[in-house]
Amino acid sequence: MPERHVTVASKVGLHARPAAMLAKAAAEQSVKITIRKQETEPVEAASVLGLMTLGAEHGDQVVLAAEGEGAEEALDRIAELVGSELDG
């Protein structure tokens, strides 16, 4: 299963608007994507509630994972978002 390790760039972490933007982008992918912090269970990246309960703050390292055809490309897209400033 391919994975990407990414540092959360958003100044507010994956809360509110950044979580909504990330969940929307993840839902648009052809594969299910999960995200977790090193010490937590994975949550679906397409779930705003899941992303917010993850508690990922600015500078935290997260692990994205996906499986299936198109997983590599989907992970690249989502990793780019997590590693960018999503604060608008």
DSSP file (Angstrom, degrees, kcal/mol; ACC not computed):
  #  RESIDUE AA STRUCTURE BP1 BP2  ACC     N-H-->O    O-->H-N    N-H-->O    O-->H-N    TCO  KAPPA ALPHA  PHI   PSI    X-CA   Y-CA   Z-CA
    1    1 A M              0   0    0      0, 0.0    66,-0.2     0, 0.0     2,-0.1   0.000 360.0 360.0 360.0 121.2    0.0    0.0    0.0
    2    2 A P        -     0   0    0      0, 0.0    64,-1.5     0, 0.0     2,-0.3  -0.362 360.0-173.6 -67.8 146.4    1.6    3.3   -1.1
    3    3 A E  E     -A   65   0A   0     62,-0.2     2,-0.4    -2,-0.1    62,-0.2  -0.936  16.4-155.1-135.6 158.2    2.1    6.0    1.6
    4    4 A R  E     -A   64   0A   0     60,-2.1    60,-3.0    -2,-0.3     2,-0.6  -0.998   9.2-149.8-133.0 133.1    3.2    9.6    1.8
    5    5 A H  E     +A   63   0A   0     -2,-0.4     2,-0.3    58,-0.2    58,-0.2  -0.917  29.4 173.1-101.3 122.7    4.7   11.2    4.9
    6    6 A V  E     -A   62   0A   0     56,-2.6    56,-3.1    -2,-0.6     2,-0.5  -0.965  31.4-130.4-135.2 145.2    3.8   14.9    4.8
    7    7 A T  E     -A   61   0A   0     -2,-0.3     2,-0.4    54,-0.2    54,-0.2  -0.841  33.1-116.5 -94.6 130.7    4.1   17.8    7.2
    8    8 A V        -     0   0    0     52,-2.8    51,-2.9    -2,-0.5    75,-0.2  -0.524  31.9-176.9 -68.3 120.4    1.0   19.8    7.8
    9    9 A A        +     0   0    0     73,-2.2    -1,-0.2    -2,-0.4    76,-0.1   0.722  45.0 108.5 -93.8 -24.0    1.7   23.3    6.5
   10   10 A S    >   -     0   0    0     72,-0.5     3,-1.7    74,-0.3    75,-0.1  -0.311  68.6-136.8 -59.8 132.0   -1.6   25.1    7.4
   11   11 A K  T 3  S+     0   0    0      1,-0.3    47,-0.3    47,-0.1    -1,-0.2   0.764 106.0  42.7 -61.7 -25.9   -1.1   27.5   10.3
   12   12 A V  T 3  S-     0   0    0      1,-0.4    -1,-0.3    45,-0.1    -2,-0.1   0.281 109.0-131.3-102.3   9.4   -4.3   26.3   11.9
   13   13 A G    <   -     0   0    0     -3,-1.7     2,-1.2     1,-0.2    -1,-0.4  -0.344  59.4 -32.1  72.2-158.0   -3.6   22.6   11.3
   14   14 A L  S    S+     0   0    0     42,-2.6     2,-0.3    37,-0.2    41,-0.2  -0.518 100.0 126.2 -96.4  66.7   -6.3   20.5    9.7
   15   15 A H     >  -     0   0    0     -2,-1.2     4,-0.7    40,-0.1     5,-0.1  -0.890  69.5 -33.3-122.2 152.2   -9.3   22.3   11.3
   16   16 A A  H  > S+     0   0    0     -2,-0.3     4,-2.4     1,-0.3     5,-0.2  -0.084 131.0  18.5  44.5-112.9  -12.4   23.9    9.9
   17   17 A R  H  > S+     0   0    0      1,-0.2     4,-2.6     2,-0.2    -1,-0.3   0.907 128.4  48.6 -59.6 -48.2  -11.7   25.3    6.4
   18   18 A P  H  > S+     0   0    0      0, 0.0     4,-2.4     0, 0.0    -1,-0.2   0.901 112.7  50.0 -59.4 -37.9   -8.5   23.4    5.7
   19   19 A A  H  X S+     0   0    0     -4,-0.7     4,-2.7     2,-0.2    -2,-0.2   0.911 111.2  48.6 -65.3 -41.6  -10.2   20.1    6.8
   20   20 A A  H  X S+     0   0    0     -4,-2.4     4,-2.2     2,-0.2    -1,-0.2   0.910 112.4  48.1 -64.8 -42.5  -13.2   20.9    4.5
   21   21 A M  H  X S+     0   0    0     -4,-2.6     4,-2.0    -5,-0.2    -2,-0.2   0.913 114.6  45.7 -64.2 -42.9  -10.9   21.7    1.6
   22   22 A L  H  X S+     0   0    0     -4,-2.4     4,-2.5    -5,-0.2    -2,-0.2   0.911 112.0  50.8 -68.1 -42.7   -8.9   18.5    2.1
   23   23 A A  H  X S+     0   0    0     -4,-2.7     4,-2.3     2,-0.2    -2,-0.2   0.900 110.1  50.6 -62.2 -41.3  -12.0   16.3    2.6
   24   24 A K  H  X S+     0   0    0     -4,-2.2     4,-1.1     2,-0.2    -1,-0.2   0.932 112.2  46.4 -62.6 -45.8  -13.5   17.6   -0.6
   25   25 A A  H  < S+     0   0    0     -4,-2.0     4,-0.4     1,-0.2     3,-0.3   0.894 112.7  49.9 -64.6 -40.0  -10.3   16.9   -2.6
   26   26 A A  H >< S+     0   0    0     -4,-2.5     3,-1.3    19,-0.3    20,-0.2   0.886 107.1  54.6 -66.4 -38.6  -10.0   13.4   -1.1
   27   27 A A  H 3< S+     0   0    0     -4,-2.3    -1,-0.2     1,-0.3    -2,-0.2   0.770 102.0  59.5 -65.9 -25.7  -13.6   12.6   -1.9
   28   28 A E  T 3< S+     0   0    0     -4,-1.1    -1,-0.3    -3,-0.3    -2,-0.2   0.576  87.4  97.1 -79.4  -9.6  -13.0   13.5   -5.6
   29   29 A Q  S <  S-     0   0    0     -3,-1.3     4,-0.1    -4,-0.4    42,-0.1  -0.405  79.6-126.6 -80.5 158.9  -10.3   10.9   -5.9
   30   30 A S  S    S+     0   0    0     40,-0.2     2,-0.3    -2,-0.1    -1,-0.1   0.512  90.4  53.4 -83.6  -4.6  -11.0    7.5   -7.4
   31   31 A V  S    S-     0   0    0     -5,-0.2     2,-0.4    39,-0.2    -2,-0.2  -0.903  91.7-101.9-128.6 156.9   -9.5    5.6   -4.3
   32   32 A K        -     0   0    0     35,-0.4    35,-0.6    -2,-0.3     2,-0.4  -0.646  38.8-160.1 -77.2 130.4  -10.2    5.8   -0.6
   33   33 A I  E     -B   66   0A   0     -2,-0.4    12,-3.0    33,-0.2    13,-0.5  -0.938   4.9-164.3-115.6 134.2   -7.5    7.7    1.2
   34   34 A T  E     -BC  65  44A   0     31,-2.8    31,-2.2    -2,-0.4     2,-0.3  -0.823   1.0-163.7-113.1 158.1   -6.7    7.5    4.9
   35   35 A I  E     +BC  64  43A   0      8,-2.5     8,-2.6    -2,-0.3     2,-0.3  -0.995  12.9 165.7-139.6 143.2   -4.6    9.8    7.0
   36   36 A R  E     -B   63   0A   0     27,-1.5    27,-3.2    -2,-0.3     2,-0.2  -0.993  33.4-123.0-151.9 155.1   -3.1    9.4   10.4
   37   37 A K  E >   -B   62   0A   0     -2,-0.3     3,-2.0     4,-0.3    25,-0.2  -0.627  48.7 -97.3 -88.4 162.7   -0.6   10.9   12.8
   38   38 A Q  T 3  S+     0   0    0     23,-0.7    24,-0.1     1,-0.3    -1,-0.1   0.825 122.5  38.5 -51.4 -38.6    2.2    8.6   13.9
   39   39 A E  T 3  S+     0   0    0      2,-0.1    -1,-0.3     0, 0.0     2,-0.3   0.266 107.5  76.3-101.1  11.9    0.5    7.6   17.1
   40   40 A T  S <  S-     0   0    0     -3,-2.0     3,-0.1     3,-0.0    14,-0.0  -0.754  81.4-101.3-121.6 166.2   -3.2    7.4   16.0
   41   41 A E        -     0   0    0     -2,-0.3    -4,-0.3     1,-0.1    -6,-0.1  -0.549  52.1 -97.4 -77.0 149.6   -5.5    5.1   14.0
   42   42 A P        -     0   0    0      0, 0.0     2,-0.3     0, 0.0    -6,-0.2  -0.364  37.2-163.0 -69.8 149.8   -6.1    6.2   10.4
   43   43 A V  E     -C   35   0A   0     -8,-2.6    -8,-2.5    -3,-0.1     2,-0.3  -0.881  33.9 -89.4-123.9 160.0   -9.3    8.2    9.5
   44   44 A E  E >   -C   34   0A   0     -2,-0.3     3,-1.5   -10,-0.2   -10,-0.3  -0.548  27.0-145.8 -71.0 129.7  -10.8    8.7    6.1
   45   45 A A  T 3  S+     0   0    0    -12,-3.0   -19,-0.3    -2,-0.3   -18,-0.2   0.707  97.5  63.7 -68.9 -19.0   -9.4   11.8    4.5
   46   46 A A  T 3  S+     0   0    0    -13,-0.5     2,-0.6   -20,-0.2    -1,-0.3   0.406  86.5  88.4 -84.0   2.9  -12.8   12.4    2.8
   47   47 A S    <>  -     0   0    0     -3,-1.5     4,-2.6     1,-0.2     5,-0.2  -0.898  58.1-165.2-108.0 113.9  -14.4   13.0    6.3
   48   48 A V  H  > S+     0   0    0     -2,-0.6     4,-2.4     1,-0.2     5,-0.2   0.934  95.3  49.2 -59.4 -45.8  -14.3   16.5    7.7
   49   49 A L  H  > S+     0   0    0      1,-0.2     4,-2.3     2,-0.2    -1,-0.2   0.918 110.8  50.2 -60.8 -43.9  -15.2   15.1   11.1
   50   50 A G  H  > S+     0   0    0      1,-0.2     4,-1.2     2,-0.2    -1,-0.2   0.915 110.8  49.3 -59.8 -43.9  -12.5   12.5   10.9
   51   51 A L  H  X>S+     0   0    0     -4,-2.6     4,-0.7    -7,-0.2     5,-0.6   0.898 111.8  48.3 -63.2 -40.8   -9.9   15.0    9.9
   52   52 A M  H ><5S+     0   0    0     -4,-2.4     3,-0.7     1,-0.2    -1,-0.2   0.867 109.2  52.0 -70.5 -35.0  -10.8   17.3   12.8
   53   53 A T  H 3<5S+     0   0    0     -4,-2.3    -1,-0.2     1,-0.2    -2,-0.2   0.723  95.6  71.5 -73.2 -19.1  -10.7   14.5   15.4
   54   54 A L  H 3<5S-     0   0    0     -4,-1.2    -1,-0.2    -3,-0.2    -2,-0.2   0.848  92.3-148.2 -61.9 -33.5   -7.3   13.6   14.1
   55   55 A G  T <<5 +     0   0    0     -3,-0.7     2,-0.5    -4,-0.7    -3,-0.1   0.813  26.4 175.4  70.8  30.6   -6.0   16.8   15.8
   56   56 A A      < -     0   0    0     -5,-0.6   -42,-2.6   -42,-0.2    -1,-0.2  -0.587   9.4-167.0 -75.3 121.9   -3.3   17.5   13.3
   57   57 A E    >   -     0   0    0     -2,-0.5     3,-2.4   -44,-0.3   -49,-0.3  -0.562  36.7 -67.4-103.4 167.6   -1.6   20.8   14.0
   58   58 A H  T 3  S+     0   0    0    -47,-0.3   -49,-0.2     1,-0.3    -1,-0.1  -0.317 123.8  18.0 -52.9 128.5    0.8   23.0   12.0
   59   59 A G  T 3  S+     0   0    0    -51,-2.9    -1,-0.3     1,-0.3   -50,-0.1   0.282  91.0 135.5  90.4 -10.7    4.1   21.2   11.7
   60   60 A D    <   -     0   0    0     -3,-2.4   -52,-2.8   -52,-0.1     2,-0.5  -0.420  55.2-125.5 -69.4 146.3    2.7   17.7   12.6
   61   61 A Q  E     -A    7   0A   0    -54,-0.2   -23,-0.7    -3,-0.1     2,-0.3  -0.810  32.0-175.2 -90.0 129.4    3.8   14.8   10.5
   62   62 A V  E     -AB   6  37A   0    -56,-3.1   -56,-2.6    -2,-0.5     2,-0.5  -0.884  19.0-136.8-123.4 158.7    0.9   12.8    9.0
   63   63 A V  E     -AB   5  36A   0    -27,-3.2   -27,-1.5    -2,-0.3     2,-0.4  -0.969  14.3-162.6-118.8 121.5    0.9    9.6    6.9
   64   64 A L  E     +AB   4  35A   0    -60,-3.0   -60,-2.1    -2,-0.5     2,-0.3  -0.816  13.5 179.5 -98.3 141.0   -1.4    9.3    3.9
   65   65 A A  E     +AB   3  34A   0    -31,-2.2   -31,-2.8    -2,-0.4     2,-0.3  -0.993   8.4 165.4-142.4 149.5   -2.2    5.9    2.5
   66   66 A A  E     - B   0  33A   0    -64,-1.5     2,-0.4    -2,-0.3   -33,-0.2  -0.976  15.8-153.2-155.9 160.0   -4.4    4.5   -0.4
   67   67 A E        +     0   0    0    -35,-0.6   -35,-0.4    -2,-0.3     2,-0.2  -0.997  48.2  41.8-140.2 143.6   -4.8    1.3   -2.3
   68   68 A G  S >  S-     0   0    0     -2,-0.4     3,-2.0   -37,-0.1     4,-0.3  -0.526  94.3 -24.2 117.1 177.4   -5.9    0.5   -5.7
   69   69 A E  T 3  S+     0   0    0      1,-0.3    -2,-0.1    -2,-0.2   -39,-0.0  -0.449 130.7  18.7 -65.8 127.5   -5.5    1.7   -9.3
   70   70 A G  T 3> S+     0   0    0     -2,-0.2     4,-2.3    -4,-0.1    -1,-0.3   0.477  84.7 126.9  90.8   4.2   -4.6    5.4   -9.2
   71   71 A A  H <>  +     0   0    0     -3,-2.0     4,-2.8     1,-0.2     5,-0.2   0.912  69.9  52.0 -61.8 -44.1   -3.5    5.4   -5.6
   72   72 A E  H  > S+     0   0    0     -4,-0.3     4,-2.1     1,-0.2    -1,-0.2   0.932 113.1  44.0 -59.6 -47.0   -0.1    6.9   -6.3
   73   73 A E  H  > S+     0   0    0      2,-0.2     4,-2.1     1,-0.2    -1,-0.2   0.902 113.9  50.3 -66.0 -41.6   -1.5    9.9   -8.3
   74   74 A A  H  X S+     0   0    0     -4,-2.3     4,-2.4     1,-0.2     5,-0.2   0.921 110.7  49.3 -63.0 -43.6   -4.3   10.4   -5.7
   75   75 A L  H  X S+     0   0    0     -4,-2.8     4,-2.9     1,-0.2     5,-0.2   0.892 108.1  54.3 -63.7 -39.0   -1.7   10.4   -2.9
   76   76 A D  H  X S+     0   0    0     -4,-2.1     4,-1.9    -5,-0.2    -1,-0.2   0.928 110.3  46.9 -59.3 -44.8    0.5   12.9   -4.7
   77   77 A R  H  X S+     0   0    0     -4,-2.1     4,-1.5     2,-0.2    -2,-0.2   0.930 116.5  42.3 -63.3 -46.6   -2.5   15.3   -5.1
   78   78 A I  H  X S+     0   0    0     -4,-2.4     4,-2.6     1,-0.2     5,-0.2   0.883 111.7  54.5 -71.3 -37.8   -3.6   15.1   -1.5
   79   79 A A  H  X S+     0   0    0     -4,-2.9     4,-2.1    -5,-0.2    -1,-0.2   0.885 105.8  54.0 -61.4 -38.1    0.0   15.2   -0.2
   80   80 A E  H  < S+     0   0    0     -4,-1.9    -1,-0.2    -5,-0.2    -2,-0.2   0.899 109.7  47.5 -63.1 -40.1    0.5   18.5   -2.1
   81   81 A L  H >< S+     0   0    0     -4,-1.5     3,-1.7     1,-0.2    -2,-0.2   0.939 111.2  49.2 -66.0 -47.1   -2.6   19.9   -0.4
   82   82 A V  H 3< S+     0   0    0     -4,-2.6   -73,-2.2     1,-0.3   -72,-0.5   0.869 111.8  50.6 -60.2 -36.4   -1.6   18.9    3.1
   83   83 A G  T 3< S+     0   0    0     -4,-2.1    -1,-0.3    -5,-0.2     2,-0.2   0.360 103.3  77.2 -84.6   5.9    1.9   20.4    2.5
   84   84 A S  S <  S-     0   0    0     -3,-1.7     2,-1.0    -5,-0.1   -75,-0.4  -0.693  95.6 -92.5-113.1 168.6    0.5   23.7    1.3
   85   85 A E        +     0   0    0     -2,-0.2     3,-0.4     1,-0.1    -2,-0.1  -0.690  42.7 175.6 -80.3 102.1   -1.0   26.7    3.0
   86   86 A L        +     0   0    0     -2,-1.0    -1,-0.1     1,-0.2   -65,-0.1   0.224  48.8 104.4 -93.2  13.4   -4.7   25.9    3.0
   87   87 A D              0   0    0      1,-0.1    -1,-0.2   -70,-0.1   -70,-0.1   0.471 360.0 360.0 -79.8   0.6   -5.8   28.9    5.1
   88   88 A G              0   0    0     -3,-0.4    -1,-0.1   -71,-0.0    -2,-0.1   0.468 360.0 360.0  89.8 360.0   -7.2   30.7    2.1
